[in-house]
C-alpha cells in the first residue's frame, strides 16, 4: 500500500513538473511577444502581405506565413490521407501475418527518420523533377513542400487507422465469415464507416505534425514571405523562425516579432490538438 502511494506521489510530481515547464515556456514566449503586438497590434499582425521587420519603418505582418503553414499542411494531408487509409486497409484487412510483420516495422521506421533526410531527398528528387519537367527556374514550391511533408506524416495516418481497423476486423470477422460476407463488402460497409472517426483523428493529428515541421519543408519551399501558390515559393512559420532568429539582435523588434510568430504557431497547434481531443472523445462516447 505504501509503495502504491509513493508511486502515485512520484507520478503526480512528474506531472506537475511537466505542466510547470510547459506553462513557463508559454509564459516566456508570450512575454517576449508583447513588444511586437504593441508595435503592430494583434489585428495589424495579420493586416497585409508584407514582412519587413528591419529598417526605419518596420512592417510586421505574418499573414503570408500563416497561410503558407496552413496551405502546405493541408496539401500534405490531402496527398497522404488516401494513401494512408489504403495502406491501413491493406495491413489490417488483407495482408497476411508475414507481410504485416515486414511492413509494420518499415512504416514505423519511416516515422523515426530525421527530417533532414526527407528534406535532402525532396530537394534532389522532387525539386529536381519539377525543374526538369515543368520548365521551372526553381522547383522549390508549396507543392514540393506538400509532397515531402505528405511522406513524413504518412506513418502517423497509417498507424492511427491501422490500429482501429484491425480491432474492428477482429471483432466482426467470425460473424462476417459465418454469413458469407466477402472481405471487400466488409471493408466497404463495416470497417471504413466504423473507423471514420479514427481516420479523421489521424488526419488532424497529421495536420498538427505538419504545421510544426521545420527542416524538411524549409529545404524545398523556397522560403519567400509570399502568399502561397501551388507552384510558387512560400515560407512557413517554423521556417521563418529557424532562418531569421539567428540574425535578429536580442531585444530588437525583429526578435520580438519572431517570438510572436512562435506564439501564433503554438495557438494554431493547440487548436488542432483540441480538435483531435474532441474527435477522440466523440469516438469513445
C-alpha positions in Angstrom: 0.0 0.0 0.0 2.8 2.4 0.9 4.6 1.6 -2.4 1.4 2.4 -4.3 1.1 5.8 -2.6 4.7 6.6 -3.2 4.4 5.7 -6.8 1.3 7.8 -7.1 3.1 10.7 -5.5 6.0 10.4 -7.9 3.7 10.4 -10.9 1.9 13.5 -9.6 5.3 15.2 -9.1 6.4 14.4 -12.6 3.1 15.6 -14.0 3.4 18.9 -12.0 6.9 19.5 -13.3 5.9 18.8 -16.9 2.9 21.2 -16.6 5.1 23.9 -14.9 7.7 23.7 -17.6 5.1 23.9 -20.3 3.5 26.9 -18.6 6.8 28.6 -18.2 7.6 28.2 -21.9 4.3 29.6 -23.0 4.6 32.5 -20.5 8.1 33.3 -21.7 7.1 33.2 -25.4 4.0 35.3 -24.6 6.0 37.9 -22.7 8.6 38.2 -25.4 5.8 38.7 -28.0 4.3 41.7 -26.3 6.5 44.4 -27.9 5.7 43.1 -31.4 2.0 43.2 -30.7 2.3 46.7 -29.2 4.0 47.9 -32.3 1.5 46.5 -34.8 -1.5 45.5 -32.8 -2.9 42.0 -32.9 -5.0 42.8 -36.0 -2.1 44.6 -37.6 0.0 41.4 -37.4 -2.4 39.9 -40.0 -3.3 43.1 -41.9 -1.2 42.9 -45.1 1.2 40.8 -47.0 4.5 42.5 -46.1 7.1 41.1 -43.7 9.8 43.7 -43.3 10.9 43.6 -39.7 14.1 45.8 -40.1 14.6 49.3 -41.3 13.3 52.8 -40.4 9.7 51.8 -40.6 9.3 48.0 -39.8 6.3 46.3 -41.2 5.2 43.2 -39.3 2.6 41.1 -41.0 2.7 37.3 -40.6 -0.3 36.6 -42.8 1.7 35.1 -45.7 3.5 32.7 -43.3 0.3 31.7 -41.5 -1.4 31.0 -44.8 1.6 29.1 -46.1 1.8 26.9 -42.9 -1.9 26.0 -43.3 -1.7 25.6 -47.1 1.3 23.3 -47.1 0.0 21.2 -44.2 -3.5 20.7 -45.7 -1.9 19.9 -49.1 0.2 17.3 -47.4 -2.8 15.7 -45.6 -4.8 15.7 -48.9 -1.9 13.7 -50.5 -1.2 11.4 -47.6 -4.7 10.6 -46.4 -5.9 8.4 -49.2 -2.6 6.6 -49.4 -2.5 6.2 -45.6 -6.1 4.9 -45.4 -5.5 2.5 -48.3 -2.3 1.2 -46.6 -4.1 0.7 -43.3 -6.9 -1.2 -45.0 -4.3 -3.5 -46.7 -2.4 -4.1 -43.4 -5.5 -4.7 -41.2 -7.8 -6.5 -43.6 -5.9 -8.0 -46.5 -2.2 -8.6 -45.7 -1.2 -11.9 -44.1 0.7 -12.0 -40.9 4.1 -12.4 -42.6 3.5 -9.4 -44.8 2.3 -7.4 -41.8 5.4 -8.3 -39.8 7.6 -6.9 -42.6 5.6 -3.8 -43.5 4.8 -2.5 -40.0 8.4 -2.1 -38.8 9.2 -0.4 -42.1 6.4 2.1 -41.7 7.4 2.7 -38.0 11.0 3.3 -39.2 9.8 6.0 -41.6 8.4 7.9 -38.6 11.8 7.9 -36.9 13.9 9.1 -39.8 15.5 12.6 -39.3 13.6 15.3 -41.1 16.7 16.5 -42.8 16.9 13.2 -44.7 13.4 13.8 -46.1 14.4 17.3 -47.0 17.5 16.3 -48.8 15.7 13.6 -50.8 12.9 16.1 -51.6 15.5 18.7 -52.7 17.2 16.2 -55.1 14.2 14.2 -56.3 11.0 16.4 -56.1 12.5 19.8 -56.7 14.8 18.4 -59.4 11.8 16.7 -61.1 9.9 20.0 -61.2 12.8 21.8 -62.7 13.3 19.3 -65.4 9.7 18.6 -66.4 7.8 21.8 -65.5 10.3 24.3 -67.1 10.6 26.0 -63.7 13.8 28.0 -62.9 13.5 26.7 -59.4 11.4 23.7 -58.4 11.1 24.9 -54.8 7.4 25.4 -54.2 4.5 24.8 -51.9 3.7 21.6 -53.9 7.2 20.3 -53.3 6.8 21.0 -49.6 3.4 19.3 -49.6 4.8 16.2 -51.2 7.7 15.9 -48.9 5.6 16.6 -45.8 3.0 14.0 -47.0 5.7 11.3 -47.0 6.7 12.4 -43.5 3.2 12.3 -42.0 2.1 9.1 -43.8 3.3 6.8 -40.9 1.1 8.7 -38.4 -2.0 8.3 -40.5 -1.3 4.6 -41.2 -0.6 3.8 -37.5 -3.8 5.6 -36.3 -6.0 4.0 -38.8 -4.5 0.5 -38.8 -4.9 0.1 -35.0 -8.6 0.9 -35.2 -9.3 -1.1 -38.4 -7.5 -4.2 -37.1 -9.7 -4.1 -33.9 -12.9 -3.7 -36.0 -11.8 -6.5 -38.3 -11.1 -8.8 -35.4 -14.4 -8.1 -33.7 -16.6 -8.8 -36.8 -14.5 -11.3 -38.8 -16.1 -14.5 -37.4 -19.6 -13.2 -37.8 -18.9 -12.0 -41.3 -17.3 -15.3 -42.4 -20.3 -17.2 -41.0 -22.7 -15.1 -43.0 -20.6 -15.5 -46.2 -19.9 -11.8 -46.4 -17.0 -11.0 -48.8 -13.9 -9.2 -47.4 -14.3 -6.2 -49.7 -18.0 -5.9 -48.7 -17.0 -6.0 -45.1 -14.3 -3.3 -45.6 -16.6 -1.0 -47.5 -19.7 -1.2 -45.4 -18.4 -2.1 -42.0 -14.7 -1.3 -41.4 -14.5 2.1 -43.1 -17.7 3.5 -41.7 -16.8 2.3 -38.2 -13.3 3.7 -38.5 -14.2 7.2 -39.9 -13.6 9.0 -36.6 -10.2 7.4 -36.3 -9.4 8.3 -39.9 -10.4 11.9 -39.1 -8.4 11.9 -35.9 -5.4 10.6 -37.8 -5.7 13.3 -40.4 -6.0 16.1 -37.9 -3.1 14.6 -35.9 -1.0 14.5 -39.1 -2.0 18.1 -39.8 -0.7 19.2 -36.4 2.5 17.3 -37.0 2.9 19.0 -40.4 2.3 22.5 -39.0 5.3 22.2 -36.8 7.7 20.6 -39.3 10.8 22.8 -40.0 13.8 21.4 -41.7 12.4 19.2 -44.4 9.8 21.8 -45.5 12.3 24.7 -45.3 14.7 22.9 -47.7 12.1 22.6 -50.5 9.6 25.6 -50.4 11.9 28.4 -51.4 11.4 30.5 -48.1 10.0 33.7 -49.6 7.4 35.6 -47.5 4.8 35.5 -50.2 1.2 34.4 -50.3 1.2 30.6 -51.1 0.6 29.3 -54.6 0.8 25.7 -55.7 3.9 26.1 -57.9 5.2 29.3 -56.2 7.6 29.8 -53.3 6.4 30.5 -49.8 7.6 30.4 -46.2 6.0 28.6 -43.2 6.2 29.9 -39.6 8.7 27.3 -38.4 10.9 28.1 -41.4 10.7 31.8 -40.7 11.8 31.4 -37.1 14.6 29.0 -38.0 16.0 31.2 -40.7 15.8 34.6 -39.0 16.2 34.0 -35.3 20.0 33.7 -35.5 20.3 37.1 -37.2 17.8 39.0 -35.0 19.5 41.1 -32.3 18.3 40.2 -28.8 15.7 42.7 -27.7 15.1 44.1 -31.2 11.6 44.4 -32.7 12.6 41.7 -35.2 13.5 39.4 -32.2 10.1 40.0 -30.5 8.2 39.6 -33.8 9.7 36.1 -34.2 8.5 35.2 -30.7 5.1 36.5 -31.7 5.2 34.2 -34.7 6.0 31.3 -32.4 3.1 32.2 -30.1 0.8 32.1 -33.1 2.1 28.7 -34.1 1.5 27.4 -30.6 -2.1 28.7 -30.7 -2.6 27.0 -34.1 -1.2 23.7 -32.8 -3.3 23.9 -29.7 -6.5 24.4 -31.7 -5.7 21.4 -33.8 -4.9 19.3 -30.7 -8.2 20.3 -29.2 -9.9 19.2 -32.4 -8.2 15.8 -32.1 -9.3 15.5 -28.4 -12.9 16.3 -29.4 -12.9 13.8 -32.2 -11.5 11.0 -30.0 -13.8 11.9 -27.1 -16.8 11.6 -29.5 -15.5 8.2 -30.7 -15.3 7.0 -27.1 -18.9 8.0 -26.2 
